[in-house]
Amino acid sequence: MAEAVFFKGSRGDELAGIFHRPATDIKAGIVMAHCFTCSKDLSASSRMAKALAQNGYAVLRFDFTGLGESEGSFESSTFVANVGDLTQAALWLIDQGLGPCGMIGHSLGGAATLVAASRIRPVRSVATIGAPSTAKHVLHLISPETRIQAEAEGCAYGTIGGREFPISYQFLADLEHYDEDAALKKLDRPLLVLHSPSDETVPVSEGERIFAIAEQPKAFVPLSGADHLLTGPSDAAEASKLLVDWFDRTL
């Protein structure tokens, strides 16, 4: 059963989410964070959420501030806002009586998940998919010309994934403020790292670095043949099986 839900984000904007409630007894709640400039409605996210719900997990997938159906301006969005939105999403789940909970983060959403999870004690297990080891990795997706213009004028439009998005100087500057290595070292939760060796957006070396820095318990599983967005139905299905098994073991 899937229903539309709304809750306040870290900046007071109303965030839109889809809550998947299993037909059976609920094992635990899980928050899903989407990739940079994506939304909760990414095909792979929807498929994984449904698979987890079919296996007894209540799943919340939501749009970050300024994306999808959520309120707010993407132009004013920052990495710190994403971390705050994730915290609010986890608190919403806990308020539903679904804590302790798990977290899944895709791409930059994975980097935000690692930081947020280290700060939220009821988060007991974490998984990342195609995540960079640092938020600054997203700069590889933004052209030097766009970065220079944003720094000079406060904001510039850049093309990401074939679509234009406003990139603010505030967003670029905020990427420098996080010590992801420290967050990883103090994560103190079971961590599953899923990453495709053929990922052309975030190279597998980033996932390997996350795995190397994190303390045990942890696991690394390559998603062979998958692209960054897990666009192939079999890719999302494989990731779903791995996630169900992981959370069964760690939640």
Stockholm file with secondary structure:
# STOCKHOLM 1.0

chainA/1-251         MAEAVFFKGSRGDELAGIFHRPATDIKAGIVMAHCFTCSKDLSASSRMAKALAQNGYAVLRFDFTGLGESEGSFESSTFVANVGDLTQAALWLIDQGLGPCGMIGHSLGGAATLVAASRIRPVRSVATIGAPSTAKHVLHLISPETRIQAEAEGCAYGTIGGREFPISYQFLADLEHYDEDAALKKLDRPLLVLHSPSDETVPVSEGERIFAIAEQPKAFVPLSGADHLLTGPSDAAEASKLLVDWFDRTL
#=GR chainA/1-251 SS CEEEEEEECTTSCEEEEEEECCSSCCCEEEEEECCTTCCTTCHHHHHHHHHHHHTTEEEEEECCTTSTTCCSCGGGCCHHHHHHHHHHHHHHHHHTTCCSEEEEEETHHHHHHHHHHTTCTTEEEEEEESCCSSGGGGGGGSCHHHHHHHHHHSEEEEEETTEEEEEEHHHHHHGGGCCHHHHHHTCCSCEEEEECTTCSSSCHHHHHHHHHHSCSSEEEEECTTCCTTCCSHHHHHHHHHHHHHHHHHHC
#=GC SS_cons         CEEEEEEECTTSCEEEEEEECCSSCCCEEEEEECCTTCCTTCHHHHHHHHHHHHTTEEEEEECCTTSTTCCSCGGGCCHHHHHHHHHHHHHHHHHTTCCSEEEEEETHHHHHHHHHHTTCTTEEEEEEESCCSSGGGGGGGSCHHHHHHHHHHSEEEEEETTEEEEEEHHHHHHGGGCCHHHHHHTCCSCEEEEECTTCSSSCHHHHHHHHHHSCSSEEEEECTTCCTTCCSHHHHHHHHHHHHHHHHHHC
//
